[in-house]
Amino acid sequence: MQIPGLTQEEIFTLSRNIGNQDKGFKAKSTPFEINKLLKKAIDNGTTEENLAKILGLEATTMFYRHSYIFDHLISKLHKKVIYGSSEMKKDREKEGYITFQVANELSRIKENFQLEVYEFITKNHIHGWQDVKSIKELLVINDYKNSKKIYEEILQRKGLDKHFRVGDKLDLNSLNKKLFKESQQDRDKVFFKLVSKIFDSQIESVSLGYRFYEIVFKEEQIKISQKILEENKKRILEEIEQYK
Amino acid sequence: MTKEFKFENVPVDKITTGFFQVAIKNAGAKIDELEAGIKAQGLLQPIGVARSKITEDSPDFDWEVLWGQRRVAVFKRLKRKEIPAMVLDEVLTKEEGMTYALMENVARREMNRTDIFNAIKLIWVQFGDEKKCADVTGIPLPLVKDALKAQRIDRLKGGREVYDHTTETCSLPTSIAHKVLDAVMKPDNVSVDKKKGKKLADVLAVQDVQMRNKVLKAALNTPEGDVDGWVADAKNMRSYIKKTIELVDMENEALSEYANSLGMEDVDVIKELVITKLQEDGFI
């Protein structure tokens, strides 16, 4: 196997780090290091298609992704990027590493917001690329204004906003047709009264949807056993059914 | 091979080519002519896309071309953002994908949507069956479905107004506009609730894709509900996951004994131990 510009050792490193998901190898290099090798090969005249062929890849996507990330991600974060299959993943929390896919989403955010988003996700242990993608989309929709509000929204969605929550499924239309037809605001008012009778802890807010409900408590943690919680959930449904 | 294709306008930069293609070598042939044709008349035939092993592993690409890779190349050259496509939302193997590519190459006709609708109109009115239209006319089923969908916007009372509001005022993709029409379709099946449709589009326009999909899912789950209720459902659609663990007798007895000594139930002890450990190690 020959790739102009690369030594056999470098070719071996490439093959053990790129497209290795099905081969069972754990990536030992970082995407930053691999990107340098890819660049070296391409600068020495190897086409991306040829490189893919030599490495046994079906597409050139991975090369495109590497160069996109390191062309657009702020340099301060380059060495924080690791592969999802990397052995370094175990140190993710301690070292503030982000996976390749997270870096890919982060690199598509305006440069002056990247560090802020990086700090937000690492501080709150948000590791999923879909969440970073959502942050990116919300930043664009809001013209990069009110970023704090966007972060709050993401924390709420993920249940990371320091409030204990109880929620479950229901079928409101079958349980109570009257409540089903009320406006959302009125439904929530009624629901607040109903659940206040059931739980002793202080409630921050409630939401009664058609298929799901949720109760958000003021406290971060409330003392309640699983058994009582299940009983309370049954009572919630009964109260909804009996409401006139 | 009667899988469900849906017509959508797909972002061009989310499409990759090559994995399913049967004629990669000739992909560049006569591309200038095709470009001139598309510039002059627009795209007469939607391309076909599905998901593949490649797109599943990629955060950059959502779709792999089944047919129409030259059309994709032209759209990229023209820097167009979206391309009309028949979308099969399934992961196909290389063999399956190549079969579709071959089938389309054989079955292709130079017909636009209006031509197709005119060809199937009588059969559609008589039987109301998409497959029957395809079987009788020999037009591929995805193209039949596409033509019927395009006609539906104007066929539905209020459909055009809601569709234009969604795509033009709210700048949402056409695929979302079709879902909005589905969500606000009245039980008479010939009209849509215009007010509800526009409100839904307004709400979707300020949401990210993840939340947009949740609101639409909520709307389709409870079509008789209102937009605020759908949003509430989308937000409450959180997963409260139950995990099952297996313990051998000795472990189970020890757990029960420990729980008894604390005056707690077994499950509460497990939950508390797990959460304490996760907090200590900085995972939550």
Interface residues (C-beta under 8 A of the other chain):
Chain A: Q21 E58 A59 T61 Y64 R65 Y68 E93 Q101 N104 E105 H125 W129 Q130 K133 S134 E137 L138 I141 R157 G159 R165 G167 D168 N173 F180 S183 Q184 Q185 R187 D188 S207 L208 G209 Y210 R211 F212 Y213 E214 S225 Q226 K227
Chain B: T16 G18 F19 K53 I54 D57 S58 P59 D60 F61 A205 V206 Q207 D208 V209 Q210 M211 A218 N221 T222 E224 G225 D226 D228 G229 W230 V231 A232 D233 K235 N236 M237 R238 Y240 M264 E265 V267 D268 K271 D281 G282 F283 I284
